[in-house]
Amino acid sequence: MTDESTLLDRLKSPRTREQAFAQLIRQYQETLYAMIRSILKTHTDTDDALQNTLIKAWGAIDTFRGEARLGTWLYSIARNEALSTLSRKARTPHIHHATTEAMSRMESDPYMDSEATERMLRDAIERLPEKQRAVFVMRYFNEIPYERMSEMTGTSVGALKASYHLAVKKITAFFQQND
């Protein structure tokens, strides 16, 4: 019996579950934190996402079928939690740079304030399909390289680049229509 199968047996037993889960946390906490941190910008968001990941894992341990390794299962939960956090954050982004020429024109317009520009960008991002929104936020706001995103999402680099460029086109079109 491997260490992982022993740990899984201990996790499924009500008598040893808490100790086994503490061992699981010790074993994966640092790598989960690093993976989540590569997606999210702040330590606070990363800590929250890690805590939510562990809560979800604790609640779902009985449903774990063992088709994947425990680490893979945990990384999947963590990745989904981090992407959900990004999605929530995308609804209220903090803007540092203009995303399009139209946005730049709006900012230079003396009758247009930065709050309106931020609101328009938020609206444009909210209209994106979920995957494009997540890719746009990871790439634009968090500056995550495509290769890293590919590892985290299991999506090819080419597909991620296509999603990002489609998102930029849609955001640009939104600004041009509302200019």
Backbone as JSON, one array per atom type, in Angstrom:
{
  "sequence": "MTDESTLLDRLKSPRTREQAFAQLIRQYQETLYAMIRSILKTHTDTDDALQNTLIKAWGAIDTFRGEARLGTWLYSIARNEALSTLSRKARTPHIHHATTEAMSRMESDPYMDSEATERMLRDAIERLPEKQRAVFVMRYFNEIPYERMSEMTGTSVGALKASYHLAVKKITAFFQQND",
  "N": [[0.85, -1.18, 0.0], [0.63, 2.17, -0.92], [1.99, 5.33, 0.26], [0.19, 7.36, -0.34], [-2.24, 5.98, -0.75], [-2.58, 4.95, 1.79], [-2.85, 7.32, 3.24], [-5.21, 8.23, 2.07], [-7.01, 6.24, 2.9], [-6.95, 6.77, 5.64], [-8.03, 9.34, 5.58], [-10.63, 8.79, 4.85], [-11.65, 7.45, 6.98], [-13.62, 8.02, 9.79], [-12.47, 8.06, 12.32], [-9.74, 8.67, 12.02], [-9.65, 10.83, 10.38], [-9.3, 13.68, 10.9], [-6.59, 13.93, 11.77], [-5.31, 12.89, 9.52], [-6.09, 14.72, 7.59], [-4.84, 17.0, 8.53], [-2.21, 16.2, 8.06], [-2.3, 16.07, 5.27], [-2.68, 18.78, 4.68], [-0.25, 19.83, 5.67], [1.45, 18.61, 3.86], [0.72, 19.65, 1.32], [0.19, 22.39, 1.49], [2.07, 24.54, 1.03], [2.72, 24.31, -1.74], [0.19, 24.54, -2.88], [-0.46, 27.12, -2.05], [1.5, 28.59, -3.46], [0.74, 28.05, -6.1], [-1.87, 29.17, -6.19], [-1.21, 31.78, -5.58], [0.17, 32.51, -7.83], [-1.86, 33.06, -9.52], [-3.51, 34.93, -8.27], [-3.26, 38.33, -7.12], [-2.89, 39.42, -4.51], [-1.82, 38.76, -1.13], [-3.84, 38.47, 0.74], [-6.12, 37.74, -0.79], [-5.11, 35.35, -1.78], [-4.7, 33.87, 0.58], [-7.38, 33.67, 1.43], [-8.49, 32.22, -0.73], [-7.01, 29.86, -0.52], [-7.85, 28.95, 2.0], [-10.59, 28.55, 1.43], [-10.3, 26.55, -0.47], [-9.28, 24.43, 1.09], [-11.42, 24.06, 2.85], [-13.4, 23.24, 1.04], [-12.21, 20.9, 0.1], [-12.14, 19.38, 2.46], [-14.88, 19.06, 2.88], [-15.54, 17.5, 0.69], [-14.1, 15.18, 0.72], [-15.08, 12.6, 1.13], [-16.25, 12.03, -1.27], [-14.18, 11.74, -3.01], [-12.82, 9.78, -5.48], [-10.46, 8.6, -6.12], [-9.5, 8.46, -8.69], [-7.69, 10.22, -9.65], [-4.56, 11.54, -8.46], [-4.25, 12.59, -5.03], [-3.0, 15.1, -4.76], [-3.34, 16.19, -7.35], [-6.11, 16.39, -7.41], [-6.51, 18.23, -5.3], [-5.11, 20.46, -6.4], [-6.74, 21.0, -8.54], [-9.12, 21.81, -7.28], [-8.1, 24.07, -5.97], [-7.22, 25.65, -8.14], [-9.67, 26.14, -9.45], [-10.94, 27.57, -7.42], [-9.26, 29.82, -7.21], [-9.6, 30.9, -9.78], [-12.31, 31.48, -9.65], [-12.24, 33.47, -7.71], [-10.78, 35.38, -9.14], [-12.64, 35.91, -11.13], [-14.69, 37.09, -9.62], [-13.27, 39.32, -8.75], [-12.82, 40.55, -11.17], [-15.12, 41.8, -11.73], [-14.97, 44.13, -10.34], [-12.56, 45.66, -11.09], [-9.32, 47.11, -10.39], [-8.02, 49.72, -12.0], [-5.03, 50.29, -13.7], [-3.84, 50.93, -16.1], [-4.7, 52.08, -19.39], [-6.76, 50.13, -21.54], [-7.38, 50.21, -24.2], [-7.24, 52.13, -27.27], [-9.52, 53.68, -27.49], [-10.29, 53.88, -24.83], [-8.2, 55.41, -23.85], [-8.7, 57.79, -25.21], [-11.09, 58.48, -24.0], [-10.23, 58.96, -21.39], [-8.71, 61.23, -21.76], [-10.59, 63.02, -22.37], [-12.02, 65.93, -21.18], [-14.53, 65.88, -20.11], [-15.03, 63.4, -19.25], [-14.69, 61.26, -16.56], [-12.34, 59.35, -14.54], [-13.63, 57.42, -13.07], [-15.87, 56.82, -14.58], [-14.63, 55.66, -16.78], [-13.45, 53.43, -15.58], [-15.76, 52.12, -14.76], [-16.9, 51.56, -17.26], [-14.97, 49.79, -18.28], [-15.2, 47.71, -16.44], [-17.86, 46.95, -16.99], [-17.51, 46.09, -19.64], [-15.77, 43.91, -19.27], [-17.39, 42.25, -17.71], [-19.25, 41.44, -19.58], [-17.94, 39.62, -21.11], [-17.51, 36.17, -22.1], [-17.18, 33.61, -19.59], [-14.69, 32.13, -19.62], [-13.05, 33.69, -21.34], [-13.06, 36.02, -19.87], [-11.72, 35.22, -17.52], [-9.19, 34.52, -18.58], [-8.43, 36.99, -19.66], [-8.26, 38.59, -17.35], [-6.31, 37.21, -15.87], [-4.1, 37.5, -17.58], [-3.95, 40.29, -18.26], [-4.35, 41.9, -15.88], [-3.03, 40.43, -13.85], [-0.75, 39.67, -15.1], [0.14, 37.1, -15.84], [2.13, 34.68, -17.38], [1.43, 33.02, -20.53], [2.25, 30.34, -20.65], [2.3, 29.55, -17.97], [-0.39, 29.93, -17.33], [-1.43, 27.94, -18.96], [-0.49, 25.6, -17.74], [-1.9, 25.8, -15.34], [-4.6, 25.78, -16.09], [-4.92, 23.73, -17.88], [-5.31, 24.19, -20.52], [-4.4, 24.76, -23.92], [-1.58, 26.8, -24.92], [-1.97, 28.21, -27.3], [-4.8, 28.29, -27.48], [-5.34, 29.82, -25.22], [-4.11, 32.26, -25.91], [-5.69, 32.93, -28.09], [-8.18, 33.25, -26.79], [-7.58, 35.44, -25.14], [-7.0, 37.46, -27.04], [-9.45, 37.61, -28.38], [-11.0, 38.55, -26.27], [-9.82, 41.09, -25.86], [-10.49, 42.27, -28.32], [-13.29, 42.32, -28.08], [-13.62, 43.98, -25.85], [-12.48, 46.33, -26.83], [-14.27, 46.85, -28.93], [-16.57, 47.27, -27.41], [-15.9, 49.65, -26.06], [-15.65, 51.36, -28.27], [-18.25, 51.38, -29.25], [-19.53, 52.62, -27.18], [-18.42, 55.06, -27.01]],
  "CA": [[0.0, 0.0, 0.0], [1.46, 3.37, -1.02], [1.73, 6.38, 1.25], [-1.02, 8.09, -0.72], [-3.43, 5.16, -0.49], [-2.71, 4.91, 3.25], [-3.39, 8.62, 3.63], [-6.6, 8.27, 1.62], [-7.76, 5.39, 3.83], [-7.06, 7.52, 6.9], [-8.95, 10.46, 5.35], [-12.0, 8.28, 4.73], [-12.05, 6.89, 8.27], [-14.0, 9.09, 10.73], [-11.59, 8.03, 13.49], [-8.42, 9.23, 11.73], [-9.81, 11.86, 9.35], [-8.72, 14.99, 11.25], [-5.13, 13.83, 11.74], [-4.88, 12.69, 8.13], [-6.28, 15.98, 6.86], [-3.74, 17.88, 8.97], [-1.03, 15.75, 7.31], [-2.52, 16.49, 3.88], [-2.43, 20.22, 4.64], [1.21, 20.03, 5.79], [2.11, 18.11, 2.65], [0.4, 20.4, 0.1], [-0.13, 23.79, 1.73], [3.01, 25.48, 0.37], [2.59, 24.28, -3.2], [-1.13, 25.1, -3.2], [-0.35, 28.57, -1.87], [2.28, 29.14, -4.57], [-0.07, 27.97, -7.32], [-2.93, 30.17, -6.08], [-0.56, 33.11, -5.59], [0.54, 32.82, -9.21], [-3.07, 33.53, -10.2], [-4.06, 36.09, -7.57], [-2.23, 39.34, -6.85], [-2.66, 39.79, -3.12], [-1.71, 37.69, -0.13], [-5.15, 38.3, 1.36], [-6.94, 36.93, -1.7], [-4.51, 34.02, -1.84], [-5.03, 33.2, 1.84], [-8.81, 33.35, 1.39], [-8.71, 31.14, -1.71], [-6.44, 28.63, 0.05], [-8.76, 28.51, 3.05], [-11.79, 28.01, 0.77], [-9.89, 25.28, -1.09], [-9.19, 23.4, 2.13], [-12.78, 23.8, 3.33], [-14.07, 22.44, 0.0], [-11.6, 19.56, 0.09], [-12.62, 18.7, 3.66], [-16.28, 18.7, 2.67], [-15.71, 16.59, -0.44], [-13.15, 14.07, 0.79], [-15.8, 11.33, 1.01], [-16.61, 11.8, -2.67], [-12.96, 11.52, -3.78], [-12.87, 8.4, -5.97], [-9.12, 8.07, -6.31], [-9.15, 8.35, -10.11], [-6.5, 11.06, -9.8], [-3.82, 11.63, -7.21], [-4.78, 13.59, -4.09], [-2.42, 16.4, -5.11], [-4.01, 16.67, -8.56], [-7.46, 16.76, -6.99], [-6.39, 19.49, -4.54], [-4.73, 21.53, -7.32], [-7.93, 21.31, -9.33], [-10.0, 22.61, -6.41], [-7.42, 25.35, -5.74], [-7.26, 26.41, -9.4], [-11.05, 26.61, -9.63], [-11.2, 28.59, -6.4], [-8.51, 31.02, -7.6], [-10.26, 31.47, -10.96], [-13.57, 32.08, -9.17], [-11.86, 34.73, -7.06], [-10.46, 36.31, -10.22], [-13.9, 36.3, -11.77], [-15.35, 38.06, -8.74], [-12.46, 40.55, -8.77], [-12.94, 41.18, -12.5], [-16.33, 42.64, -11.72], [-14.58, 45.42, -9.77], [-11.1, 45.76, -11.23], [-8.62, 48.36, -10.12], [-7.38, 49.99, -13.28], [-3.75, 50.99, -13.66], [-3.48, 51.37, -17.44], [-5.78, 52.01, -20.37], [-6.69, 48.89, -22.3], [-7.58, 50.43, -25.63], [-7.11, 53.51, -27.73], [-10.77, 54.36, -27.15], [-10.24, 54.17, -23.41], [-7.28, 56.54, -23.71], [-9.41, 59.0, -25.65], [-12.08, 58.82, -22.97], [-9.54, 59.52, -20.23], [-8.23, 62.57, -22.08], [-11.77, 63.87, -22.52], [-12.21, 66.64, -19.92], [-15.87, 65.63, -19.59], [-15.12, 62.0, -18.85], [-13.83, 61.04, -15.41], [-11.74, 58.01, -14.48], [-14.63, 56.48, -12.54], [-16.69, 56.38, -15.71], [-13.79, 54.77, -17.57], [-13.35, 52.19, -14.82], [-17.09, 51.5, -14.82], [-17.05, 51.01, -18.6], [-14.11, 48.61, -18.4], [-15.84, 46.67, -15.63], [-19.0, 46.48, -17.77], [-17.01, 45.34, -20.8], [-15.24, 42.63, -18.79], [-18.51, 41.43, -17.26], [-19.95, 40.92, -20.75], [-17.15, 38.55, -21.73], [-17.76, 34.81, -21.62], [-16.41, 33.35, -18.37], [-13.31, 31.72, -19.88], [-12.33, 34.85, -21.85], [-12.9, 36.96, -18.75], [-10.67, 34.7, -16.64], [-7.91, 34.63, -19.28], [-8.1, 38.41, -19.76], [-7.87, 39.08, -16.02], [-5.01, 36.61, -15.51], [-3.03, 38.03, -18.42], [-3.84, 41.75, -18.24], [-4.21, 42.46, -14.54], [-2.06, 39.68, -13.05], [0.44, 39.49, -15.94], [0.58, 35.7, -15.79], [2.53, 34.2, -18.71], [0.55, 32.02, -21.12], [2.72, 29.0, -20.3], [1.86, 29.31, -16.6], [-1.85, 29.76, -17.4], [-1.68, 26.64, -19.58], [-0.28, 24.61, -16.68], [-2.94, 25.93, -14.32], [-5.94, 25.53, -16.6], [-4.97, 22.56, -18.75], [-5.67, 24.68, -21.85], [-3.19, 25.0, -24.7], [-1.13, 28.19, -25.01], [-2.63, 28.8, -28.46], [-6.19, 28.58, -27.13], [-5.33, 30.94, -24.27], [-3.81, 33.47, -26.67], [-6.9, 33.24, -28.87], [-9.18, 33.77, -25.85], [-7.16, 36.78, -24.72], [-7.14, 38.41, -28.15], [-10.89, 37.81, -28.58], [-11.46, 39.41, -25.17], [-9.36, 42.45, -26.15], [-11.33, 42.78, -29.42], [-14.64, 42.6, -27.57], [-13.53, 45.15, -24.97], [-12.26, 47.46, -27.72], [-15.55, 47.12, -29.61], [-17.49, 47.83, -26.42], [-15.53, 51.05, -25.86], [-15.95, 52.12, -29.48], [-19.7, 51.53, -29.32], [-20.0, 53.48, -26.09], [-17.56, 56.25, -27.02]],
  "C": [[0.9, 1.24, 0.0], [1.1, 4.36, 0.08], [0.43, 7.11, 0.94], [-2.27, 7.27, -0.44], [-3.65, 5.0, 1.02], [-3.33, 6.21, 3.76], [-4.87, 8.71, 3.25], [-7.49, 7.42, 2.53], [-7.98, 6.12, 5.16], [-8.03, 8.69, 6.76], [-10.41, 10.0, 5.31], [-12.52, 7.68, 6.04], [-12.39, 8.03, 9.24], [-13.05, 9.18, 11.93], [-10.26, 8.74, 13.24], [-8.46, 10.42, 10.76], [-9.1, 13.17, 9.69], [-7.2, 14.97, 11.21], [-4.61, 13.69, 10.31], [-5.03, 13.98, 7.33], [-5.2, 16.99, 7.26], [-2.45, 17.5, 8.24], [-1.13, 16.19, 5.85], [-2.23, 17.98, 3.72], [-0.93, 20.49, 4.72], [1.92, 19.66, 4.49], [1.9, 19.03, 1.45], [0.22, 21.9, 0.28], [0.78, 24.76, 0.97], [2.85, 25.49, -1.14], [1.23, 24.81, -3.65], [-1.09, 26.63, -3.1], [0.39, 29.19, -3.06], [1.48, 29.13, -5.86], [-1.17, 29.03, -7.31], [-2.35, 31.57, -6.2], [-0.14, 33.5, -7.0], [-0.66, 33.33, -10.01], [-3.56, 34.83, -9.59], [-2.94, 37.05, -7.17], [-1.91, 39.54, -5.37], [-2.56, 38.57, -2.2], [-3.06, 37.42, 0.51], [-6.05, 37.43, 0.51], [-6.43, 35.5, -1.76], [-4.83, 33.23, -0.58], [-6.49, 32.77, 1.86], [-9.1, 32.19, 0.46], [-8.15, 29.81, -1.19], [-7.36, 28.08, 1.14], [-10.02, 27.89, 2.44], [-11.49, 26.67, 0.1], [-9.89, 24.17, -0.06], [-10.56, 23.06, 2.7], [-13.53, 22.92, 2.33], [-13.51, 21.03, -0.04], [-12.09, 18.75, 1.29], [-14.06, 18.21, 3.46], [-16.49, 17.65, 1.59], [-14.83, 15.35, -0.36], [-13.85, 12.72, 0.65], [-16.16, 11.01, -0.43], [-15.39, 11.59, -3.56], [-12.88, 10.05, -4.16], [-11.49, 7.8, -6.2], [-8.72, 7.89, -7.76], [-7.93, 9.2, -10.45], [-5.77, 11.04, -8.46], [-4.45, 12.7, -6.32], [-4.28, 14.99, -4.44], [-3.09, 17.0, -6.33], [-5.41, 17.16, -8.24], [-7.45, 18.09, -6.23], [-6.04, 20.66, -5.44], [-5.92, 21.96, -8.16], [-8.9, 22.18, -8.52], [-9.4, 24.01, -6.23], [-7.47, 26.23, -6.99], [-8.66, 26.98, -9.62], [-11.4, 27.71, -8.64], [-10.5, 29.89, -6.76], [-9.17, 31.69, -8.8], [-11.6, 32.09, -10.59], [-13.3, 33.41, -8.49], [-11.52, 35.77, -8.11], [-11.72, 36.81, -10.9], [-14.64, 37.34, -10.92], [-14.6, 39.39, -8.76], [-12.59, 41.28, -10.1], [-14.16, 42.08, -12.56], [-16.05, 44.02, -11.13], [-13.08, 45.59, -9.87], [-10.57, 47.12, -10.82], [-7.78, 48.64, -11.35], [-6.1, 50.79, -13.09], [-3.4, 51.58, -15.01], [-4.71, 51.31, -18.34], [-5.64, 50.73, -21.17], [-6.82, 49.11, -23.79], [-7.36, 51.88, -25.97], [-8.37, 54.31, -27.37], [-10.79, 54.75, -25.68], [-9.32, 55.36, -23.16], [-7.95, 57.85, -24.11], [-10.42, 59.45, -24.6], [-11.4, 59.48, -21.78], [-9.06, 60.94, -20.5], [-9.39, 63.55, -22.27], [-12.02, 64.58, -21.19], [-13.59, 66.39, -19.3], [-16.06, 64.2, -19.09], [-14.18, 61.77, -17.67], [-13.34, 59.59, -15.36], [-12.72, 56.98, -13.91], [-15.5, 55.94, -13.65], [-15.91, 55.39, -16.58], [-13.68, 53.41, -16.88], [-14.67, 51.42, -14.89], [-17.31, 50.85, -16.19], [-16.19, 49.76, -18.79], [-14.73, 47.45, -17.63], [-17.04, 46.08, -16.39], [-18.56, 45.63, -18.96], [-16.5, 43.97, -20.38], [-16.37, 41.71, -18.35], [-19.27, 40.8, -18.42], [-19.19, 39.79, -21.45], [-17.62, 37.19, -21.24], [-16.79, 34.49, -20.49], [-14.94, 33.01, -18.65], [-12.49, 32.9, -20.41], [-12.08, 35.85, -20.74], [-11.76, 36.51, -17.85], [-9.29, 34.85, -17.29], [-7.48, 36.09, -19.35], [-7.58, 38.93, -18.41], [-6.51, 38.5, -15.62], [-3.87, 37.25, -16.29], [-2.85, 39.54, -18.22], [-3.55, 42.29, -16.85], [-3.11, 41.76, -13.74], [-0.77, 39.38, -13.8], [1.02, 38.08, -15.86], [0.95, 35.26, -17.2], [1.59, 33.1, -19.21], [0.95, 30.6, -20.72], [2.25, 28.61, -18.89], [0.35, 29.09, -16.57], [-2.2, 28.38, -17.97], [-1.53, 25.52, -18.56], [-1.42, 24.62, -15.68], [-4.3, 25.48, -14.83], [-6.06, 24.26, -17.43], [-5.39, 22.92, -20.17], [-4.39, 24.99, -22.61], [-2.86, 26.49, -24.74], [-1.84, 28.89, -26.16], [-4.08, 29.18, -28.16], [-6.28, 29.75, -26.15], [-5.06, 32.26, -24.97], [-5.03, 33.9, -27.48], [-7.98, 33.83, -27.97], [-8.85, 35.19, -25.42], [-7.41, 37.79, -25.83], [-8.62, 38.65, -28.5], [-11.45, 38.73, -27.5], [-11.07, 40.86, -25.43], [-10.21, 43.07, -27.27], [-12.71, 43.17, -28.92], [-14.64, 43.83, -26.66], [-13.34, 46.41, -25.81], [-13.56, 47.85, -28.42], [-16.55, 47.75, -28.65], [-17.18, 49.31, -26.19], [-15.86, 51.9, -27.08], [-17.44, 52.36, -29.62], [-20.22, 52.53, -28.29], [-19.19, 54.76, -25.98], [-18.38, 57.5, -27.27]]
}
